Amino acid sequence: MKRIAILGSTGSIGQSALAVVDAHADRLQVVGLAAGENAERLAAQIARYRPRVAAMATGAAIDRLRETQATGDTAIAGSGRDGLVAVASHPDVDLVLCASSGTEALEAVLAAIEHGRTVALANKEILVMAGGIVTEAAARKNVAILPVDSEHNAIHQCLHGRARSEVRRLVLTASGGPFRGRTAFELAAVSADDALKHPTWRMGRKITIDSATLMNKGLEVIEAHWLFGVAGSQIDVVIHPQSVVHSMVELTDGSIIAQLGVTDMRLPIQYAFSYPERWPGLLPPLDLAGAGRLDFEVPDTEAFPCLGLAYRALDAARSLPVVLNAANEVAVARFLDRRLGFTAIPEVIARTMAAHSPAEVATLGAVRAVDHWARQYSQEIARGLELKV
């Protein structure tokens, strides 16, 4: 029996993870749950899975949770980052799934590592913001970080049992989002509702917008650098609209190994939960004949400059990826609030990056300080661009 804690249990990844638990109830036990503001959904999860500990984002959310009278014997660990840390470091946990959005769970991931817990990472912002700190801690404590993002999960599978000296490059696939093929001029008028209509995946709002701008793929490039120890020059992105090939590895002899599967996050989640074993699948296998043709295209970085900004941040290293991530979160939030245009998202990010002088971020305090500056600065830039919407 593997005992798990889920950070972000009421979101799309968290709910998919609980579906995996349901399918393998003889192998998996929920020990901890942490959620944002959705007290009603967390109450239902607590009633069903009876975890030992739970947490929420705010005190007000916890008050609503207590009003449901569903907590029973489940201990409420607290709110915010402290609550996440308490759930992630509970003594009965074997594996922590980080599925919360943004960077609030950074301290919780580090706490899980310090307590020797395996980390299943579905949150790319953690490594974008503090990849060096997190991977150094994991190496020091001999803790595995298992990727849950479908692309990195695919790379992990393709690399399994291979020497790193055999690897020439990693190839991350991207669906291209809902605006694939559109010009920058055409993108100027798209709305948040348009951007939220992803053609192949059903995800949370923020990651869906990131997919539409190709920033999601840029963040994945940075994440792949930290997960697999390869330089940015060894990580390529191709547009693959069918989302059947989840990613590939090119070996030194020119051979390419690919991982294919249906577009359902329950598959990479189950892989992370079962690793190093493989358990029977809970979904029908991929129908190759039904999948039909598989197309691959070069990304249009002129219409979608966020991908290039991410490569620039990775090349500069040090604190610039922190700035990239923070500015992107600010810009996406304003776009979702209908206060910023779609093409203004990369402009906010680029101007914030240009105003920053990269510095070393070897401590959590240094990371948080740069993150705070970038959020404040990008807010000012975004306010100046709102009149253009």
KOLFI-72664 format. One line per field, with one value per residue (C-alpha): residue number from 1; residue in three letters; x, y, z. Coordinates in Angstrom, 2 decimals, always signed. Example, Ala and Ser with C-alpha at 12.3 -4.5 7.8 and 13.67 -1.06 7.14 Angstrom:
2
fiza c(1,2)
seza c(ala,ser)
x c(+12.30,+13.67)
y c(-4.50,-1.06)
z c(+7.80,+7.14)
% end
This chain:
389
fiza c(1,2,3,4,5,6,7,8,9,10,11,12,13,14,15,16,17,18,19,20,21,22,23,24,25,26,27,28,29,30,31,32,33,34,35,36,37,38,39,40,41,42,43,44,45,46,47,48,49,50,51,52,53,54,55,56,57,58,59,60,61,62,63,64,65,66,67,68,69,70,71,72,73,74,75,76,77,78,79,80,81,82,83,84,85,86,87,88,89,90,91,92,93,94,95,96,97,98,99,100,101,102,103,104,105,106,107,108,109,110,111,112,113,114,115,116,117,118,119,120,121,122,123,124,125,126,127,128,129,130,131,132,133,134,135,136,137,138,139,140,141,142,143,144,145,146,147,148,149,150,151,152,153,154,155,156,157,158,159,160,161,162,163,164,165,166,167,168,169,170,171,172,173,174,175,176,177,178,179,180,181,182,183,184,185,186,187,188,189,190,191,192,193,194,195,196,197,198,199,200,201,202,203,204,205,206,207,208,209,210,211,212,213,214,215,216,217,218,219,220,221,222,223,224,225,226,227,228,229,230,231,232,233,234,235,236,237,238,239,240,241,242,243,244,245,246,247,248,249,250,251,252,253,254,255,256,257,258,259,260,261,262,263,264,265,266,267,268,269,270,271,272,273,274,275,276,277,278,279,280,281,282,283,284,285,286,287,288,289,290,291,292,293,294,295,296,297,298,299,300,301,302,303,304,305,306,307,308,309,310,311,312,313,314,315,316,317,318,319,320,321,322,323,324,325,326,327,328,329,330,331,332,333,334,335,336,337,338,339,340,341,342,343,344,345,346,347,348,349,350,351,352,353,354,355,356,357,358,359,360,361,362,363,364,365,366,367,368,369,370,371,372,373,374,375,376,377,378,379,380,381,382,383,384,385,386,387,388,389)
seza c(met,lys,arg,ile,ala,ile,leu,gly,ser,thr,gly,ser,ile,gly,gln,ser,ala,leu,ala,val,val,asp,ala,his,ala,asp,arg,leu,gln,val,val,gly,leu,ala,ala,gly,glu,asn,ala,glu,arg,leu,ala,ala,gln,ile,ala,arg,tyr,arg,pro,arg,val,ala,ala,met,ala,thr,gly,ala,ala,ile,asp,arg,leu,arg,glu,thr,gln,ala,thr,gly,asp,thr,ala,ile,ala,gly,ser,gly,arg,asp,gly,leu,val,ala,val,ala,ser,his,pro,asp,val,asp,leu,val,leu,cys,ala,ser,ser,gly,thr,glu,ala,leu,glu,ala,val,leu,ala,ala,ile,glu,his,gly,arg,thr,val,ala,leu,ala,asn,lys,glu,ile,leu,val,met,ala,gly,gly,ile,val,thr,glu,ala,ala,ala,arg,lys,asn,val,ala,ile,leu,pro,val,asp,ser,glu,his,asn,ala,ile,his,gln,cys,leu,his,gly,arg,ala,arg,ser,glu,val,arg,arg,leu,val,leu,thr,ala,ser,gly,gly,pro,phe,arg,gly,arg,thr,ala,phe,glu,leu,ala,ala,val,ser,ala,asp,asp,ala,leu,lys,his,pro,thr,trp,arg,met,gly,arg,lys,ile,thr,ile,asp,ser,ala,thr,leu,met,asn,lys,gly,leu,glu,val,ile,glu,ala,his,trp,leu,phe,gly,val,ala,gly,ser,gln,ile,asp,val,val,ile,his,pro,gln,ser,val,val,his,ser,met,val,glu,leu,thr,asp,gly,ser,ile,ile,ala,gln,leu,gly,val,thr,asp,met,arg,leu,pro,ile,gln,tyr,ala,phe,ser,tyr,pro,glu,arg,trp,pro,gly,leu,leu,pro,pro,leu,asp,leu,ala,gly,ala,gly,arg,leu,asp,phe,glu,val,pro,asp,thr,glu,ala,phe,pro,cys,leu,gly,leu,ala,tyr,arg,ala,leu,asp,ala,ala,arg,ser,leu,pro,val,val,leu,asn,ala,ala,asn,glu,val,ala,val,ala,arg,phe,leu,asp,arg,arg,leu,gly,phe,thr,ala,ile,pro,glu,val,ile,ala,arg,thr,met,ala,ala,his,ser,pro,ala,glu,val,ala,thr,leu,gly,ala,val,arg,ala,val,asp,his,trp,ala,arg,gln,tyr,ser,gln,glu,ile,ala,arg,gly,leu,glu,leu,lys,val)
x c(+0.00,+1.44,+0.27,-0.13,-0.80,-2.30,-1.61,-4.32,-6.84,-9.88,-8.29,-8.32,-5.09,-6.10,-9.44,-7.75,-5.35,-8.25,-9.73,-6.46,-6.79,-10.31,-9.02,-6.23,-7.76,-5.82,-2.52,-3.11,-4.32,-5.02,-3.34,-3.40,-5.40,-4.79,-7.04,-7.51,-10.90,-13.34,-14.49,-17.52,-15.49,-12.80,-15.51,-16.81,-13.28,-12.67,-15.94,-14.97,-11.26,-10.95,-7.43,-5.50,-4.76,-6.15,-5.46,-6.87,-5.59,-7.26,-8.81,-12.15,-12.08,-11.33,-14.30,-16.54,-15.04,-15.79,-19.37,-19.93,-19.27,-17.52,-14.07,-14.67,-11.34,-9.35,-6.98,-7.07,-3.40,-3.86,-3.98,-1.68,+1.90,+1.98,-0.95,+0.67,+3.91,+2.03,+0.25,+3.40,+5.51,+2.96,+4.80,+2.46,+2.98,+5.12,+4.52,+3.44,+1.66,+2.13,-0.80,-1.44,-1.14,+1.44,+4.34,+2.59,+3.66,+7.40,+8.06,+5.86,+7.83,+11.08,+9.58,+8.52,+12.05,+13.63,+11.38,+12.41,+9.09,+8.95,+7.62,+5.32,+5.46,+2.56,+3.44,+6.12,+6.37,+8.17,+11.21,+11.05,+11.22,+13.67,+14.99,+18.50,+17.35,+14.83,+17.05,+20.02,+17.84,+16.50,+20.01,+21.20,+18.31,+18.30,+14.64,+13.06,+11.21,+8.77,+7.29,+3.53,+3.26,+2.48,+5.53,+8.08,+6.42,+6.91,+10.59,+11.03,+9.64,+11.80,+14.95,+14.27,+17.30,+19.37,+22.73,+22.64,+25.66,+23.32,+21.01,+21.45,+18.31,+14.84,+11.86,+8.80,+5.55,+2.94,-0.60,-0.29,-3.35,-6.56,-4.79,-2.34,-1.77,-2.97,-0.81,+0.11,-2.35,-5.17,-4.28,-4.74,-8.52,-8.91,-10.75,-10.22,-13.20,-11.51,-8.22,-9.85,-11.07,-8.13,-8.44,-7.17,-6.71,-9.06,-7.00,-7.16,-7.67,-4.13,-2.37,-4.88,-3.95,-0.26,-0.90,-2.54,+0.48,+3.02,+4.38,+3.38,+5.88,+8.49,+8.06,+8.34,+11.68,+13.03,+11.50,+13.09,+16.48,+16.23,+14.54,+16.90,+20.10,+20.31,+21.10,+18.50,+20.30,+19.44,+15.70,+13.53,+9.81,+7.62,+3.95,+1.96,-1.76,-3.05,-1.38,-0.82,+2.98,+3.59,+7.33,+10.45,+14.12,+16.70,+19.69,+23.27,+22.90,+19.93,+17.23,+14.16,+12.22,+8.66,+5.93,+2.38,-0.92,-4.44,-4.86,-5.82,-3.85,-4.77,-2.11,+0.95,-0.45,-0.74,+2.81,+4.11,+2.09,+3.18,+6.82,+9.04,+6.24,+3.59,+0.03,-2.87,-4.30,-7.62,-8.28,-8.64,-5.33,-4.51,-6.17,-3.37,-5.53,-8.18,-5.58,-4.87,-2.18,+0.42,+1.62,+4.66,+5.41,+7.97,+6.58,+5.81,+7.80,+6.90,+3.18,+3.86,+6.95,+6.51,+8.40,+11.43,+11.24,+11.47,+14.56,+16.09,+15.40,+16.93,+20.04,+20.53,+19.84,+20.15,+17.09,+15.60,+13.35,+11.84,+11.03,+9.60,+7.27,+6.08,+5.39,+3.55,+1.28,+0.44,-0.26,-2.36,-4.46,-5.22,-6.03,-8.49,-10.03,-10.53,-8.18,-5.36,-5.20,-3.80,-0.80,-0.03,+0.88,+4.33,+4.86,+4.42,+6.84,+9.46,+9.47,+9.74,+12.63,+14.39,+14.19,+15.79,+19.48,+19.98,+21.43,+22.16,+19.16,+20.75,+18.32,+14.57,+14.60,+16.42,+13.92,+10.95,+12.51,+12.97,+9.48,+8.01,+9.88,+8.80,+5.15,+5.18,+6.98,+4.82,+1.67,+2.82,+3.57,+0.21,-1.65,-0.03,-1.16,-4.78,-5.84,-4.80,-7.34)
y c(+0.00,+3.34,+6.28,+9.53,+13.21,+15.38,+19.12,+20.64,+17.83,+19.78,+20.82,+18.86,+16.96,+16.29,+14.86,+12.68,+11.46,+10.43,+8.54,+6.60,+5.90,+4.57,+2.26,+0.92,+1.06,-2.07,-0.30,+3.37,+5.13,+8.85,+10.22,+13.98,+16.43,+20.15,+22.43,+26.06,+27.66,+24.90,+23.82,+21.90,+19.69,+19.10,+18.17,+15.53,+14.19,+14.02,+12.17,+9.64,+9.08,+9.89,+11.33,+11.85,+15.51,+18.29,+21.95,+24.84,+28.09,+30.49,+30.59,+31.55,+28.42,+26.30,+27.88,+26.86,+23.38,+23.02,+24.16,+21.13,+18.90,+16.44,+16.58,+13.81,+12.53,+14.38,+16.92,+20.37,+21.32,+25.01,+27.35,+28.76,+27.62,+26.32,+24.03,+22.71,+22.03,+20.17,+17.92,+17.27,+16.38,+14.26,+11.23,+8.70,+9.96,+8.01,+10.09,+13.71,+14.71,+18.43,+19.44,+22.92,+25.82,+28.57,+28.60,+28.44,+24.80,+25.43,+25.24,+22.15,+20.36,+21.17,+19.95,+16.69,+16.21,+16.96,+14.28,+11.75,+11.63,+10.81,+13.82,+13.44,+16.85,+18.09,+21.73,+23.01,+26.43,+24.90,+23.92,+27.03,+29.17,+27.17,+24.28,+24.43,+24.49,+21.68,+19.33,+19.90,+19.03,+15.93,+14.74,+15.37,+13.42,+10.77,+11.54,+10.81,+13.57,+11.90,+14.09,+14.02,+16.49,+14.28,+15.52,+15.02,+11.79,+10.60,+11.64,+9.81,+6.65,+7.00,+7.52,+4.61,+2.33,+4.47,+6.09,+9.87,+9.63,+8.01,+11.03,+13.71,+15.77,+15.81,+16.68,+18.09,+18.01,+20.79,+20.71,+24.30,+25.29,+26.78,+29.44,+27.30,+28.81,+32.32,+35.38,+37.93,+40.35,+37.80,+37.07,+40.67,+40.31,+36.87,+36.64,+34.66,+32.48,+31.69,+30.88,+28.52,+26.20,+23.82,+21.37,+18.19,+18.56,+19.56,+21.49,+24.33,+27.89,+29.18,+26.26,+26.41,+30.04,+29.12,+26.46,+29.04,+31.40,+28.51,+29.68,+26.30,+24.71,+27.29,+26.49,+22.80,+23.44,+24.94,+22.12,+19.51,+21.14,+20.56,+17.16,+15.54,+17.56,+18.70,+22.12,+24.27,+23.65,+19.95,+20.55,+21.11,+21.77,+20.58,+21.27,+18.03,+18.88,+15.35,+15.11,+11.38,+11.46,+12.95,+13.53,+11.93,+11.31,+11.36,+9.12,+9.68,+7.25,+9.19,+6.84,+8.49,+6.86,+8.17,+7.60,+7.50,+7.33,+8.64,+12.24,+11.56,+12.72,+9.61,+7.70,+9.77,+10.09,+6.31,+5.92,+8.23,+6.44,+2.96,+3.64,+1.63,-0.89,-0.74,-1.47,-2.51,+0.46,+2.01,+3.32,+1.68,+1.52,+3.90,+2.97,+3.64,+3.11,+5.37,+8.03,+8.36,+10.76,+12.30,+15.79,+17.72,+21.41,+24.01,+26.45,+29.98,+32.02,+35.31,+34.88,+33.14,+34.84,+33.36,+30.22,+32.29,+34.27,+31.03,+29.90,+33.33,+33.02,+29.54,+30.67,+33.59,+31.27,+32.57,+34.67,+35.33,+32.22,+33.45,+36.76,+35.02,+32.89,+35.70,+38.12,+35.44,+34.65,+38.35,+38.83,+35.67,+36.60,+40.02,+38.45,+36.07,+39.09,+40.72,+43.56,+42.72,+41.66,+38.29,+39.75,+41.96,+38.85,+38.41,+42.17,+42.33,+39.43,+40.79,+44.27,+42.85,+40.62,+43.55,+45.60,+42.85,+42.27,+38.51,+37.56,+34.36,+32.79,+30.11,+30.44,+30.33,+33.88,+35.12,+33.35,+34.84,+38.33,+38.23,+36.77,+39.65,+42.28,+40.76,+40.62,+44.25,+45.45,+43.45,+44.76,+48.29,+47.31,+45.56,+48.60,+50.72,+48.33,+48.01,+51.01,+49.11,+46.37)
z c(+0.00,-1.11,+1.03,-0.83,-0.20,-2.93,-3.00,-5.17,-4.75,-6.00,-9.31,-12.54,-11.83,-8.24,-9.31,-11.93,-9.26,-7.05,-9.99,-10.15,-6.41,-7.03,-9.76,-7.52,-4.06,-3.09,-3.78,-2.91,+0.22,+0.57,+3.70,+3.01,+0.91,+0.36,-1.68,-2.60,-1.93,-2.94,+0.50,-0.75,-3.08,-0.47,+2.06,-0.36,-0.86,+2.90,+3.40,+0.73,+1.42,+5.14,+5.01,+8.22,+7.43,+5.23,+4.52,+2.50,+1.05,+3.51,+6.95,+5.40,+3.26,+6.33,+8.11,+5.20,+5.31,+9.02,+8.43,+6.22,+9.25,+6.93,+8.50,+11.04,+12.34,+9.69,+11.25,+9.69,+9.40,+8.66,+5.70,+3.04,+2.71,+6.30,+5.60,+2.43,+4.32,+7.06,+4.57,+2.52,+5.55,+7.44,+8.88,+7.25,+3.68,+1.20,-1.94,-2.43,-5.62,-6.19,-8.40,-7.03,-9.46,-9.23,-6.78,-3.39,-2.91,-3.29,+0.46,+0.70,-2.01,-0.22,+3.07,+1.43,+0.10,+3.49,+5.03,+2.39,+0.53,-3.17,-5.10,-8.11,-9.76,-11.88,-11.26,-13.62,-11.95,-8.97,-11.03,-13.21,-10.09,-7.99,-10.05,-8.66,-5.04,-5.49,-7.48,-5.15,-2.16,-3.90,-4.77,-1.22,+0.30,-2.46,-3.20,-6.57,-8.42,-10.81,-13.56,-14.06,-16.95,-19.93,-21.86,-19.09,-18.06,-21.64,-21.58,-18.27,-19.86,-22.97,-20.88,-18.52,-18.40,-20.78,-20.10,-20.45,-22.76,-25.32,-25.47,-28.15,-27.51,-26.01,-28.20,-26.42,-28.36,-28.22,-29.53,-30.71,-28.69,-30.08,-32.17,-34.14,-37.56,-36.70,-37.27,-34.62,-36.21,-35.94,-32.31,-31.22,-31.04,-29.42,-26.11,-22.93,-23.87,-27.19,-25.49,-22.99,-25.76,-25.92,-28.82,-27.13,-23.34,-20.51,-17.97,-15.47,-16.68,-16.19,-17.89,-20.75,-21.44,-21.18,-23.80,-26.07,-25.82,-25.98,-22.62,-21.24,-23.58,-22.66,-18.98,-19.86,-21.58,-18.36,-16.31,-18.61,-18.10,-14.35,-14.45,-16.95,-16.65,-20.27,-21.70,-23.42,-26.72,-26.34,-25.90,-28.97,-29.35,-32.22,-32.81,-32.92,-33.15,-32.52,-29.06,-29.55,-29.32,-25.90,-26.37,-27.82,-27.17,-29.95,-29.28,-30.43,-33.36,-34.74,-33.47,-31.95,-29.12,-28.64,-26.07,-27.42,-25.56,-25.27,-24.09,-20.50,-17.46,-15.51,-17.44,-16.40,-12.88,-12.59,-13.94,-11.21,-8.53,-9.64,-10.57,-10.85,-11.43,-14.15,-13.17,-15.41,-17.28,-16.32,-19.85,-23.27,-25.15,-27.97,-31.26,-33.73,-36.82,-35.36,-34.56,-38.26,-39.39,-37.09,-38.05,-36.82,-37.41,-36.37,-33.75,-34.97,-32.46,-34.15,-33.53,-30.20,-28.70,-25.20,-26.23,-27.24,-24.01,-22.03,-23.94,-23.32,-19.59,-19.46,-21.35,-18.94,-15.98,-12.43,-11.53,-14.97,-15.03,-11.74,-13.42,-16.49,-14.39,-12.12,-14.97,-16.88,-13.92,-13.54,-17.24,-17.58,-14.54,-16.06,-19.43,-17.74,-16.00,-19.43,-18.48,-20.86,-24.50,-25.58,-27.39,-24.39,-22.35,-23.94,-23.93,-20.15,-19.73,-22.14,-20.59,-17.07,-18.09,-19.79,-16.59,-14.48,-13.90,-13.39,-10.01,-8.14,-6.37,-4.22,-1.31,-0.95,+0.39,-2.71,-4.98,-3.16,-3.24,-7.03,-7.44,-5.39,-7.40,-10.71,-9.70,-8.59,-11.71,-14.13,-12.44,-13.30,-16.90,-17.23,-15.88,-18.56,-21.28,-20.19,-22.26,-25.38,-24.80)
% end
